[in-house]
Amino acid sequence: MGVGYFGDNGELWFEIQLVAANGDMFSVEALFDTGFTAGWLAINTQDLEALEWLRIAAQISMTTARGEGQFNLYEGRVIIDATEFAIPVHVGDNIPDTLMGSAWLDIMQLIVNKPQGILTLETLQPN
């Protein structure tokens, strides 16, 4: 189970691992953004250099909270809840935080109980 924490303004934060092409792992704090409905993960271009992920599409348009943006799409590997996932990752220049998109809710269960300080993300078991 991935255990997260609440930010100062009620944001939902999780520690995830990004897995580089050479197998190195980097722990990052990721903001769970339910408004990011078009993908799984978004990172800043600067964070991509150490990962050496394969680009699978160039200059994809996507509407963000800041307006229309252009992103490259990479095949990334991440570890969440002790499980490794291969996912498409949006990469752009003006992304201040690593963002987890709402696509995770298709395969994971988000449990939030702010008064009790409970914030977890866990992989759903197939029926």
C-alpha positions in Angstrom: 0.0 0.0 0.0 1.4 3.4 -1.0 1.0 5.8 2.0 0.8 9.5 1.2 0.6 12.7 3.1 -1.4 15.9 3.0 0.3 19.1 1.9 -0.1 22.4 3.7 -3.1 23.3 1.4 -4.6 19.8 1.5 -2.7 18.5 -1.5 -2.3 14.7 -1.9 1.4 13.7 -2.0 2.9 10.3 -2.6 6.4 9.1 -2.8 7.0 7.1 -6.0 10.1 5.7 -7.7 11.0 6.5 -11.2 13.0 3.7 -12.9 15.7 4.8 -15.3 16.5 2.8 -18.5 19.6 1.5 -16.8 17.6 0.3 -13.8 18.6 3.1 -11.4 15.7 4.2 -9.2 14.9 7.8 -8.1 12.5 8.5 -5.3 10.3 11.6 -6.0 7.4 13.3 -4.3 4.4 13.3 -6.7 1.3 15.4 -6.4 -1.9 13.4 -7.1 -3.8 15.7 -9.5 -7.4 14.6 -10.1 -7.7 17.4 -12.7 -5.0 15.7 -14.8 -7.4 13.5 -16.6 -5.4 12.9 -19.8 -2.6 10.7 -18.5 -0.7 8.8 -15.8 2.3 11.0 -15.0 3.8 14.3 -16.0 7.3 15.4 -15.2 9.6 18.3 -16.1 12.0 18.0 -19.0 15.0 18.5 -16.6 14.0 15.4 -14.7 14.0 13.3 -17.9 17.8 13.5 -18.5 18.9 11.0 -15.9 16.1 8.6 -16.8 16.9 8.1 -20.5 13.4 6.9 -21.3 12.4 6.3 -24.9 10.3 9.0 -26.6 7.2 7.5 -28.2 5.5 10.7 -29.4 6.5 14.3 -29.9 4.7 17.6 -29.4 1.3 16.4 -28.1 -1.1 19.2 -27.3 -2.8 19.0 -23.9 -4.9 21.5 -22.0 -3.5 22.2 -18.5 -4.5 24.4 -15.6 -2.2 27.0 -17.2 -3.7 26.7 -20.6 -2.7 24.8 -23.7 0.7 23.1 -23.5 3.0 21.0 -25.7 4.4 17.7 -24.3 6.6 14.9 -25.5 5.4 11.4 -24.5 7.9 8.9 -23.2 7.6 5.3 -22.2 8.4 5.4 -18.5 8.7 3.0 -15.6 7.5 3.8 -12.1 7.1 1.9 -8.9 4.0 2.5 -6.8 2.7 0.3 -4.0 5.7 -2.1 -4.5 4.5 -2.7 -8.1 6.4 -1.6 -11.3 4.3 -0.1 -14.1 5.3 0.8 -17.7 3.2 3.8 -18.6 3.2 6.8 -21.0 4.7 9.9 -19.3 4.0 13.5 -20.4 7.2 15.5 -20.3 7.2 19.3 -20.6 9.1 22.4 -19.7 6.8 24.2 -17.2 5.8 21.4 -14.8 6.8 22.6 -11.3 5.9 19.3 -9.6 5.8 15.6 -10.7 2.1 15.0 -11.2 0.2 11.8 -11.0 -2.9 11.8 -13.2 -6.3 10.3 -12.5 -5.6 7.4 -14.9 -4.2 5.7 -11.8 -7.7 5.5 -10.4 -8.5 2.9 -13.2 -6.2 0.4 -11.6 -5.7 1.6 -8.0 -7.9 2.5 -5.1 -7.4 5.9 -3.5 -8.4 6.1 0.2 -8.7 9.5 1.8 -9.7 10.3 5.3 -8.3 13.7 6.1 -9.6 14.0 9.7 -7.8 10.8 10.6 -4.7 11.6 8.4 -5.2 8.6 6.2 -4.1 8.8 2.6 -3.3 5.5 0.7 -3.1 4.3 -2.9 -3.2 0.6 -3.4 -3.3 -1.7 -6.4 -6.7 -3.3 -7.1 -6.9 -7.0 -7.3 -8.6 -8.4 -10.4 -12.0 -10.0 -9.7 
